[in-house]
Amino acid sequence: MFGKRVYQNEEQEAGADRKAMEAALKEHCIPLLRKSGFRGSFPNFHRDVEGFVSLVNFQFYSAGGSFCVTISFADPQRKNVYIDPDTPPNKLKVSQTTDQHRLGAAGDGDRWFCFGKTSDGDVRGGILPASRIAQACKNLLATDAKAWWDQKRAETQF
């Protein structure tokens, strides 16, 4: 009976609106980012460690129902920043960089997390509960994002 009740709660949560999805991301992901030294406010975060700036952006689909998490970086020489490379670290955005990665995507692919229907009633993938998506994003930030930034930091050191 307990397992069924949890399933029903998840089903009720599936098809969440953007506000509910943002709340779940703020509950699950933002504390991890803060603990890892990130600053900023939703949807853009940055962390400056000895001139290497790690960047995170949560981007929601304009028609609603899904979002992606894109990460990037600014190396100390700012070779990866093509728009306004002199931007201070606390003002840098993922969109200013050339080398970016979508969390959860294979290789250079794309990955969108679906939490509900679009404004047209379409579904971009299988709808999952907001809390489950947020937990998956938290796990990806702790593993995939960290590994990607570590690799980029190593590549940019001389």
N, C-alpha and C positions, 0 to 999 in steps of 0.2 A: 504494500500500500504506500509506503514512504516513497519508493522509486516512482510510482505513478504520479504522485503529487508533485514531485520535482519536474517530471516531464510536462505536466499540465502547466506549471508556472513558466517553464521555458516556452511552451507553445503560446501562452498569453503574451510573453515578451517578444516573440518573433513578430516581425512586421512593425517594429518600433519606428517612431518618427525621428527626425534629425535631433531634436532636443534630447530625447531619451538616449540616442546613440552617443551624443556628445557627453552626456552625464556619465554614461558607462565608461567612456574613454578617460574622462577626467578622474573617475574613481580608480580605475585599474592602471592606466598608463602614466599619468602625470606624476604620481608619487615615485614611480621607478625612475622617471626622467630626473626629477628633483634630487633623488638620492644619488643619481649618477653625475650630478653637477650641472645639469641643464638649467638654463634660465629662459625667460620669455613668457609668453602667454598664448593660450590656445588660439590659433592652430599652429603657431610657429615657435620653435625652440632652438636654442643654440648653446654650445659648450665650448669654451676656449681653453685649450690646454697647451701652453707653450707655443701659441701662434697657430696651432692646428684647430680649426673651428669645425665641430661636428654640427650638422643641421638636421632638423626634423620638421616635416610639414604634414598636417592632416588635411587632405583635400576632398571636399564633398562634391559629388556629381551634381551639376547644375539642375538637373531634373529630379534630384532626390533619390533616396533609396540605397545609395552606396557611397563608399569613400575609399581612398587609397592613402597609404602612408609612404611618403617619399623621403628618402634621406640623401644627404650630400655632405660636402665638406668644402672648406677653404683652406688650402695649404698656406704656410707662412709667406710664400712668394706670391700668392693669389693667382697662380696660373690656372686654377679651376674656376675662377670668377671672371665671367666675361662682361657682365653689366656692372659698372661702377666698382671696380676692384678695390678702391680705397674706402669702401663702406666699412664703418666700425663693426666689430664682431657682433655686437648686440643688435645691429640693424640688418645683418645679412639674412637673406632668404634663399631657400632651395632654388627658387626660380632664377636666381642670378648666376647659377653654376652650370657647367657643361656636363660633368660626370655625376649622374644621379642613379639611385637604385630604388625600386619599388619593393617594399617589404613583402615577403611571401611570394615574390615572382621568381621563376626559374631563369637564371642567366640575366639577359637584358630584357626579359619579358615584362608583361604588365600584370597587375593583381589588384582587383577591386573587391572590397568586402561588402556583401549585400545584406542590408538590415531591413529592407522594405521595398515597396513598389515605387516606381518613378511617378512623376505627376501625370504621365500618360497611362499609368496602370501596368507598365511593363515591369518585369523582374529581370535584373541583370545577374543571373546566377541563382543559386539556392539561397533562400532567406534563412538566416540563422539568428538566434537570440542575441540581443545587444551585449549582454554580459559575456557570452561565449566568444563573440568577435573581439571584444575588448581584451579578454584574457589571452586570446591568440596573438593580438597585437603586442601585448605586454611581453609575451614569450619571444616574439620575433625581435622586439627592441633589445631584449636581454641577450639574445644569441646571434641572430643573423646580422643585425645592425652593428653590434659590437665587433663581430668578426670582419665585416666590410670596412668599418672605420679603421680597425687595426691594420688591415691590408693596405688601405689608402695612405695611412700615416707612414707605413714602412716604405711604400713606393715613392713618397715625396721627400724622404730624408736623404740627404747626400752624404 
